[in-house]
Amino acid sequence: MGAMFFAVLAVAGQIERNYIREKTLEGQVAGDDDLPLRPKPARIRQADEPETPEQAALRERLQDQVLRRRVGE
């Protein structure tokens, strides 16, 4: 009886794992733009250093992405 109970729990756990994996993959496919899933580590610039055009463009894209997600909620 105990072995059967653990087998049922194992099956339920596997179903949950597959569901989470499926939803994660859907989120990756539905991702906006060509932004990486994880940003590269960046050096923190000093306050007196100006932003490069690439940094400014990335900041704007990330802010837009956050705003679009909040509006969609």
Backbone as CSV, one residue per row, in Angstrom:
resi,resn,N_x,N_y,N_z,CA_x,CA_y,CA_z,C_x,C_y,C_z
1,MET,0.831,-1.200,0.000,0.000,0.000,0.000,0.866,1.251,0.000
2,GLY,1.929,1.249,0.847,2.814,2.416,0.914,3.565,2.638,-0.378
3,ALA,3.987,1.562,-1.023,4.716,1.685,-2.280,3.814,2.267,-3.369
4,MET,2.562,1.870,-3.356,1.626,2.400,-4.350,1.403,3.896,-4.135
5,PHE,1.307,4.315,-2.884,1.124,5.729,-2.566,2.311,6.545,-3.088
6,PHE,3.526,6.065,-2.860,4.711,6.776,-3.327,4.798,6.787,-4.853
7,ALA,4.323,5.721,-5.485,4.304,5.685,-6.943,3.344,6.742,-7.488
8,VAL,2.188,6.900,-6.835,1.216,7.920,-7.249,1.818,9.312,-7.063
9,LEU,2.509,9.527,-5.944,3.167,10.823,-5.724,4.246,11.086,-6.767
10,ALA,4.971,10.048,-7.137,6.012,10.207,-8.157,5.411,10.600,-9.501
11,VAL,4.307,9.971,-9.854,3.632,10.314,-11.109,3.124,11.762,-11.061
12,ALA,2.532,12.140,-9.946,2.039,13.524,-9.809,3.195,14.511,-9.900
13,GLY,4.322,14.191,-9.295,5.493,15.054,-9.370,6.016,15.174,-10.790
14,GLN,6.015,14.083,-11.525,6.485,14.107,-12.915,5.547,14.938,-13.786
15,ILE,4.253,14.825,-13.562,3.283,15.631,-14.315,3.505,17.112,-14.026
16,GLU,3.702,17.452,-12.757,3.951,18.850,-12.375,5.238,19.363,-13.012
17,ARG,6.277,18.531,-13.012,7.553,18.923,-13.620,7.376,19.216,-15.102
18,ASN,6.657,18.340,-15.800,6.414,18.544,-17.232,5.615,19.818,-17.480
19,TYR,4.639,20.097,-16.628,3.829,21.311,-16.774,4.690,22.556,-16.599
20,ILE,5.530,22.566,-15.575,6.397,23.721,-15.332,7.360,23.912,-16.496
21,ARG,7.929,22.812,-16.986,8.868,22.904,-18.105,8.175,23.447,-19.349
22,GLU,6.970,22.977,-19.613,6.208,23.437,-20.775,5.935,24.935,-20.685
23,LYS,5.501,25.398,-19.528,5.205,26.820,-19.356,6.474,27.666,-19.454
24,THR,7.586,27.148,-18.950,8.851,27.873,-19.046,9.281,28.020,-20.496
25,LEU,9.165,26.943,-21.256,9.531,27.004,-22.674,8.612,27.945,-23.442
26,GLU,7.323,27.958,-23.114,6.391,28.888,-23.759,6.804,30.324,-23.478
27,GLY,7.199,30.593,-22.246,7.631,31.941,-21.891,8.883,32.351,-22.623
28,GLN,9.796,31.413,-22.840,11.018,31.735,-23.566,10.719,32.018,-25.030
29,VAL,9.809,31.259,-25.613,9.454,31.460,-27.009,8.703,32.779,-27.180
30,ALA,7.856,33.114,-26.221,7.051,34.323,-26.324,7.825,35.572,-25.926
31,GLY,9.082,35.420,-25.527,9.888,36.565,-25.090,9.956,37.642,-26.151
32,ASP,9.958,38.879,-25.711,10.002,40.013,-26.631,11.426,40.251,-27.108
33,ASP,11.538,40.799,-28.308,12.810,41.211,-28.891,13.803,40.058,-28.913
34,ASP,15.048,40.414,-28.960,16.105,39.409,-28.944,16.954,39.575,-27.693
35,LEU,16.308,39.957,-26.613,17.020,40.151,-25.360,17.447,38.799,-24.792
36,PRO,18.627,38.742,-24.210,19.055,37.477,-23.611,18.205,37.149,-22.389
37,LEU,18.127,35.862,-22.049,17.352,35.472,-20.876,17.981,36.015,-19.603
38,ARG,19.281,36.051,-19.568,19.989,36.618,-18.423,20.984,37.641,-18.948
39,PRO,20.966,38.829,-18.409,21.903,39.841,-18.894,23.339,39.494,-18.510
40,LYS,24.268,39.975,-19.305,25.671,39.778,-18.997,26.033,40.625,-17.782
41,PRO,26.929,40.150,-16.950,27.364,40.982,-15.828,27.992,42.262,-16.372
42,ALA,27.666,43.355,-15.778,28.167,44.636,-16.263,28.881,45.379,-15.142
43,ARG,29.852,46.154,-15.542,30.562,46.993,-14.596,29.650,48.156,-14.233
44,ILE,29.594,48.488,-12.972,28.761,49.612,-12.543,29.495,50.897,-12.888
45,ARG,28.844,51.724,-13.669,29.508,52.959,-14.078,29.421,53.998,-12.971
46,GLN,30.361,54.877,-12.954,30.386,55.955,-11.972,29.350,57.012,-12.366
47,ALA,28.930,57.797,-11.407,27.894,58.811,-11.655,28.339,59.836,-12.695
48,ASP,29.626,60.136,-12.759,30.090,61.156,-13.702,30.386,60.591,-15.092
49,GLU,30.257,59.277,-15.283,30.474,58.666,-16.591,29.165,58.699,-17.384
50,PRO,29.204,59.167,-18.615,27.975,59.155,-19.425,27.667,57.741,-19.920
51,GLU,26.390,57.490,-20.200,25.984,56.201,-20.756,26.426,56.122,-22.209
52,THR,26.818,54.928,-22.615,27.099,54.726,-24.033,25.756,54.593,-24.754
53,PRO,25.734,54.820,-26.055,24.469,54.647,-26.790,23.889,53.237,-26.642
54,GLU,24.769,52.220,-26.574,24.288,50.849,-26.413,23.631,50.659,-25.049
55,GLN,24.227,51.252,-24.011,23.648,51.141,-22.672,22.298,51.846,-22.605
56,ALA,22.211,53.015,-23.215,20.945,53.758,-23.204,19.861,52.994,-23.955
57,ALA,20.217,52.408,-25.094,19.240,51.645,-25.882,18.771,50.410,-25.112
58,LEU,19.703,49.719,-24.463,19.330,48.541,-23.681,18.437,48.925,-22.514
59,ARG,18.763,50.014,-21.816,17.939,50.477,-20.690,16.523,50.774,-21.158
60,GLU,16.380,51.467,-22.281,15.052,51.802,-22.804,14.277,50.539,-23.193
61,ARG,14.943,49.584,-23.840,14.266,48.350,-24.239,13.789,47.565,-23.029
62,LEU,14.628,47.481,-22.000,14.235,46.752,-20.797,13.082,47.447,-20.078
63,GLN,13.122,48.777,-20.001,12.026,49.510,-19.363,10.735,49.331,-20.136
64,ASP,10.803,49.379,-21.467,9.606,49.161,-22.287,9.038,47.767,-22.081
65,GLN,9.935,46.785,-21.992,9.495,45.400,-21.789,8.775,45.254,-20.447
66,VAL,9.298,45.869,-19.401,8.671,45.811,-18.083,7.307,46.494,-18.124
67,LEU,7.228,47.638,-18.763,5.954,48.362,-18.839,4.909,47.552,-19.599
68,ARG,5.321,46.907,-20.709,4.371,46.098,-21.479,3.846,44.927,-20.650
69,ARG,4.713,44.329,-19.857,4.268,43.207,-19.017,3.313,43.687,-17.945
70,ARG,3.566,44.849,-17.380,2.674,45.371,-16.320,1.317,45.722,-16.892
71,VAL,1.289,46.268,-18.106,0.019,46.628,-18.729,-0.760,45.360,-19.068
72,GLY,-0.069,44.283,-19.435,-0.722,43.036,-19.785,-1.289,42.295,-18.596
73,GLU,-0.894,42.663,-17.379,-1.390,41.957,-16.184,-2.815,42.292,-15.874
